[in-house]
């Protein structure tokens, strides 16, 4: 999975071909496509150009595409582009690895709705590599790009076989080679075929020229036991896993956007945790997030208690007001400001306008009751005048 292979083809050659479109008795159409070369067009016209491949794939109006693959890989970005061109097509994609699906070719394999490993075939995954010229900053930028590129490949393997990105990155860093059966057991393929009439993977590549750590599965250690799943069938032709490959990365990106997450590279665990939180909020019949601004949700029991306390408070306030006004009347009687006969009238005035009535009582001459009143000094107010003023707002009586 390199940016540029160390060894390039010496002369132009056919880089991929399409067999004639066939139509079945039921009207379904199909086309056979062969990729038997490096991924990425080289300077001499060899290799598989993602641009040309995508153009011809998009022009195919068929129900099924049968892709036969034998490639040592090559340009990583080209491999991703070819994979997505196949995934985007409406047709069912059936991939058969005839010989080798290494590096960038392994991610093209992941485009299959069904993947078959043919007799003696191999699949290899490894971290992206490349080269750069420049200062330390240039090197750091290149390292960052290679890391993200490798993550993209790891996500493609995870979308088909399960596990997380970190799991596949470890296998990629170790450059892991899978035999046909091992690829199926790892979940990277659906079936392996060892029939006598299986296609002979005649195309051969000198793997020592590609910078791989191992020159094929025969020279590489077996994949870690942890990556091998327990297959439903270990017999040739038995289907271990059949899943229609969906745009897992697009689906995850859509979830992240809809959940309002700001980290576009959030792990699967983080996305699931955010989804659980959102579902929990939706399960609440009165979630705080859905209430109008300024409105606070409160438990029904607590609300009933608050209402009871409020009613008690109103009663207590009414009792306090009554006691206070009774004391005002009592004080006015005791100070000789009003007569017993007028107290009910003043009590009604207190209920109607306490502030004005209190002022009127304060302005009255004390100790004038029960002496008969024949007049009063200038500035002094009689009980009758005070009662009149409190009731009508003036002490000017009509003639």
C-alpha positions in Angstrom: 0.0 0.0 0.0 2.6 2.5 -1.1 2.4 5.8 -2.8 4.7 4.6 -5.6 6.0 1.0 -6.1 9.7 0.6 -6.0 9.6 -1.4 -9.3 7.6 -0.3 -12.2 6.5 -2.2 -15.3 9.1 -2.0 -18.1 6.7 -1.9 -20.9 3.0 -1.0 -21.5 0.5 -3.8 -21.0 -3.2 -4.3 -20.6 -4.0 -3.1 -17.1 -7.6 -4.3 -16.8 -10.2 -5.6 -19.1 -14.0 -6.0 -19.3 -15.6 -9.2 -20.7 -18.7 -8.9 -22.8 -21.9 -8.1 -21.0 -24.0 -11.2 -20.6 -27.8 -11.5 -20.1 -29.4 -14.4 -18.2 -32.7 -16.1 -19.0 -34.4 -14.0 -16.4 -33.2 -10.8 -18.0 -30.5 -10.1 -15.4 -27.2 -8.7 -16.9 -23.7 -9.1 -15.7 -20.1 -8.2 -16.7 -16.7 -9.8 -15.9 -13.9 -7.4 -15.0 -10.3 -8.4 -14.6 -7.6 -6.5 -12.7 -4.3 -8.4 -13.2 -1.8 -5.6 -12.6 -0.4 -3.0 -10.2 -2.8 -0.4 -8.8 -2.1 3.1 -10.2 -1.0 3.9 -13.7 2.7 4.2 -14.1 4.9 6.3 -16.4 4.8 3.7 -19.2 1.1 3.2 -19.3 0.9 0.1 -17.2 -1.0 -0.3 -14.0 -4.7 0.3 -13.2 -5.7 3.9 -13.4 -8.5 4.7 -10.9 -9.8 7.5 -13.2 -10.1 5.2 -16.3 -11.4 2.3 -14.2 -14.1 4.5 -12.6 -15.2 5.9 -15.9 -15.7 2.5 -17.5 -17.4 1.1 -14.3 -19.8 4.0 -14.2 -20.7 3.3 -17.9 -21.7 -0.3 -17.1 -25.4 -0.8 -16.9 -25.5 -4.3 -15.4 -27.0 -6.0 -12.4 -23.9 -7.9 -11.4 -20.2 -7.1 -11.7 -17.9 -10.1 -11.3 -14.4 -8.8 -10.5 -11.4 -11.2 -10.8 -8.4 -9.9 -9.0 -4.7 -10.6 -9.0 -2.6 -7.6 -7.9 0.4 -6.8 -5.6 -1.2 -3.4 -4.9 0.4 -0.1 -5.5 -0.9 3.5 -5.1 -3.0 3.6 -1.9 -5.3 6.5 -3.0 -6.0 4.8 -6.3 -7.0 1.7 -4.4 -9.5 3.6 -2.3 -10.9 5.3 -5.3 -11.4 2.0 -7.2 -13.1 0.5 -4.1 -15.5 3.4 -3.8 -16.3 3.4 -7.5 -17.3 -0.2 -7.2 -19.3 0.4 -4.0 -21.1 3.3 -5.6 -22.3 1.2 -8.6 -25.9 -0.1 -8.4 -24.7 -3.6 -9.3 -24.0 -6.5 -6.9 -20.2 -6.8 -6.8 -18.8 -10.3 -6.6 -15.0 -10.4 -6.1 -12.9 -13.4 -6.7 -9.2 -13.3 -5.7 -7.6 -15.4 -8.3 -4.0 -15.0 -7.0 -2.9 -12.1 -4.9 -4.8 -9.2 -3.3 -2.0 -7.3 -1.5 -1.8 -3.8 -0.2 -4.0 -1.4 -2.2 -5.6 -4.5 -3.9 -6.8 -5.8 -0.6 -8.9 -2.7 0.0 -10.4 -3.0 -3.5 -11.4 -6.5 -2.5 -13.5 -5.0 0.4 -15.9 -3.5 -2.3 -17.3 -7.0 -2.8 -20.9 -7.8 -1.7 -19.5 -11.4 -1.8 -15.8 -12.2 -1.7 -14.3 -15.6 -2.8 -10.7 -16.6 -2.2 -9.7 -18.9 -5.0 -7.4 -21.9 -4.7 -3.9 -20.9 -3.5 -4.8 -17.2 -3.3 -3.5 -14.8 -0.7 -4.5 -11.5 0.8 -2.1 -9.1 2.5 -2.6 -5.9 4.6 0.1 -3.5 5.7 0.5 0.2 6.7 0.8 2.8 4.0 4.3 3.9 3.2 5.9 6.6 1.0 8.7 9.0 0.9 9.2 12.8 1.2 11.9 15.3 0.6 12.2 18.4 2.8 12.7 19.5 6.3 11.4 18.1 9.6 8.0 19.8 9.1 7.6 18.2 5.7 8.4 14.8 7.2 5.9 15.3 10.0 3.2 16.3 7.5 3.9 13.1 5.5 3.8 11.0 8.6 0.4 12.5 9.5 -1.0 11.8 6.0 0.3 8.2 6.0 -1.3 7.7 9.4 -4.7 8.9 8.3 -4.4 6.9 5.1 -3.7 3.8 7.0 -6.7 4.5 9.3 -8.9 4.7 6.2 -7.8 1.2 5.1 -8.2 -0.1 8.7 -11.8 1.2 8.7 -12.6 -0.6 5.4 -11.4 -3.9 6.9 -13.4 -3.2 10.1 -16.5 -2.5 8.1 -16.4 -6.0 6.6 -14.8 -8.1 9.3 -15.6 -6.4 12.6 -13.2 -5.3 15.3 -12.1 -1.7 15.6 -9.6 0.5 13.8 -6.8 -0.2 16.3 -7.2 -3.9 15.9 -6.6 -3.7 12.1 -3.8 -1.1 12.4 -1.8 -3.6 14.6 -2.2 -6.3 11.9 -1.3 -3.8 9.2 1.9 -2.6 11.0 3.0 -6.2 11.3 2.3 -6.8 7.6 -0.1 -9.7 7.9 -0.5 -12.3 5.1 -3.6 -14.5 4.9 -4.0 -17.7 3.0 -7.4 -18.3 1.3 -8.8 -20.1 4.3 -7.3 -17.7 6.8 -8.8 -14.7 5.0 -12.3 -16.3 5.4 -11.7 -17.2 9.0 -10.6 -13.6 9.7 -13.9 -12.3 8.1 -12.1 -10.6 5.2 -13.7 -13.0 2.7 -16.9 -15.0 2.5 -15.8 -18.3 0.9 -12.7 -20.1 -0.2 -12.7 -22.3 -3.3 -10.4 -25.3 -3.7 -12.3 -27.0 -6.5 -10.4 -28.7 -9.3 -11.7 -26.3 -11.9 -10.7 -23.2 -9.9 -9.0 -20.6 -12.1 -5.2 -20.9 -12.3 -3.7 -17.7 -11.0 -1.0 -17.6 -13.7 0.0 -14.0 -13.3 3.0 -13.8 -11.1 4.8 -10.8 -9.5 8.3 -10.5 -8.1 7.2 -9.4 -4.6 10.8 -8.8 -3.5 10.7 -5.6 -5.6 7.7 -4.1 -3.8 9.3 -3.4 -0.4 7.2 -5.9 1.5 8.6 -7.4 4.6 7.8 -10.9 3.3 7.8 -12.3 -0.2 4.4 -14.0 0.1 2.4 -16.1 2.6 4.9 -18.9 2.5 7.6 -16.7 3.9 5.4 -14.8 6.4 4.2 -15.9 9.9 0.7 -17.0 10.3 -1.9 -14.3 11.3 -2.4 -14.0 15.1 -4.8 -16.4 16.6 -6.9 -13.4 17.9 -7.8 -12.3 14.4 -9.1 -15.7 13.3 -12.8 -16.2 13.9 -14.5 -19.6 14.4 -15.9 -20.3 10.9 -19.4 -21.7 10.3 -17.8 -24.0 7.8 -14.1 -24.8 7.1 -14.9 -26.8 4.0 -14.0 -25.3 0.5 -17.0 -23.5 -0.9 -18.7 -23.2 2.5 -19.9 -19.7 3.2 -18.5 -18.3 6.5 -19.8 -14.8 6.2 -22.1 -13.1 3.7 -22.8 -9.4 4.2 -23.7 -6.7 1.8 -20.9 -4.1 2.2 -22.4 -0.7 3.1 -20.8 2.6 3.3 -19.9 2.1 6.9 -17.7 5.2 7.1 -20.5 7.3 5.5 -23.0 5.8 8.0 -20.8 6.6 10.9 -20.1 10.2 9.7 -23.9 10.7 9.4 -24.4 9.5 12.9 -21.7 11.9 14.2 -23.3 14.8 12.4 -26.8 14.1 13.6 -25.7 13.5 17.2 -24.0 17.0 17.1 -20.5 15.5 17.9 -17.6 17.8 17.0 -15.0 15.1 16.7 -15.2 13.7 13.2 -12.7 11.0 14.1 -14.6 9.8 17.2 -14.2 6.1 18.0 -17.1 3.6 17.6 -17.4 3.4 21.4 -17.7 7.2 21.6 -20.4 7.3 18.9 -22.3 4.5 20.6 -22.1 6.3 24.0 -23.5 9.5 22.5 -26.3 7.6 20.8 -27.2 5.9 24.1 -27.3 9.3 25.8 -29.6 10.7 23.1 -31.9 7.7 23.3 -32.1 8.0 27.1 -33.1 11.7 26.8 -35.8 10.8 24.2 -37.2 8.2 26.6 -37.9 10.9 29.2 -41.5 12.1 28.7 -40.5 15.7 29.7 -36.8 16.0 28.8 -35.3 19.4 29.9 -33.9 19.9 26.4 -37.5 20.1 24.9 -39.0 22.5 27.5 -39.5 26.2 26.5 -36.9 28.6 27.8 -37.5 29.6 31.4 -39.7 26.5 32.1 -38.3 24.0 34.6 -39.6 20.4 34.9 -40.6 19.3 38.4 -41.8 16.0 39.8 -45.6 15.8 40.4 -45.2 14.9 44.1 -42.9 17.8 44.6 -45.4 20.1 42.8 -48.2 19.0 45.0 -46.2 19.7 48.1 -45.2 23.1 46.9 -48.9 23.9 46.2 -49.9 22.8 49.7 -47.1 24.9 51.2 -48.2 27.9 49.1 -51.9 27.5 50.4 -50.7 27.3 54.0 -48.6 30.5 53.4 -51.6 32.4 52.0 -53.7 31.3 55.1 -50.9 32.4 57.4 -50.6 35.8 55.7 -54.3 36.4 55.9 -54.3 35.6 59.6 -51.4 38.0 60.2 -53.2 40.7 58.3 -56.3 40.2 60.3 -54.4 40.3 63.6 -52.5 43.5 62.6 -55.7 45.4 61.6 -57.5 44.3 64.8 -54.5 45.7 66.8 -54.7 49.0 64.8 -58.4 49.3 65.8 -57.7 48.3 69.4 -54.9 50.9 69.7 -57.2 53.6 68.2 -59.9 52.8 70.8 -57.4 52.6 73.7 -55.8 55.9 72.7 -59.2 57.7 72.6 -59.0 58.4 68.8 -62.3 56.6 67.8 -65.5 55.6 69.5 -66.6 52.0 69.9 -69.6 52.8 67.6 -67.2 53.8 64.8 -64.7 50.9 65.0 -66.6 48.7 62.5 -66.5 51.4 59.9 -62.8 52.0 60.5 -62.3 48.2 60.2 -63.9 48.1 56.8 -61.7 51.1 55.7 -58.6 49.1 56.8 -59.7 46.2 54.6 -60.2 48.5 51.7 -57.1 50.8 52.0 -54.9 50.1 55.0 -52.3 52.7 54.3 -54.7 55.6 54.0 -56.8 54.6 57.0 -53.7 54.3 59.2 -52.6 57.8 58.2 -56.1 59.1 59.0 -56.1 57.5 62.5 -52.6 58.9 63.2 -53.8 62.4 62.4 -56.7 62.2 64.9 -56.5 63.8 68.4 -55.9 61.2 71.1 -57.9 61.1 74.3 -61.0 62.8 72.9 -63.3 59.9 73.5 -65.7 59.6 75.4 -65.7 63.4 76.2 -68.4 65.1 74.1 -66.9 67.1 71.4 -67.9 70.8 71.1 -65.1 71.8 68.7 -61.4 71.2 68.2 -58.3 73.3 67.8 -56.9 74.3 64.4 -55.0 71.4 62.9 -56.8 68.8 65.0 -59.1 66.2 63.4 -62.2 64.8 65.0 -63.1 61.1 64.9 -66.0 61.8 62.5 -63.9 64.0 60.2 -61.1 61.3 60.2 -63.6 58.6 59.3 -65.1 60.8 56.5 -61.6 61.7 55.2 -60.5 58.0 55.2 -63.7 57.0 53.3 -63.8 59.9 50.8 -60.2 61.1 50.6 -61.1 64.6 51.9 -62.2 66.3 55.1 -64.3 69.0 53.2 -67.9 68.2 54.0 -70.7 69.5 51.7 -73.0 72.1 53.1 
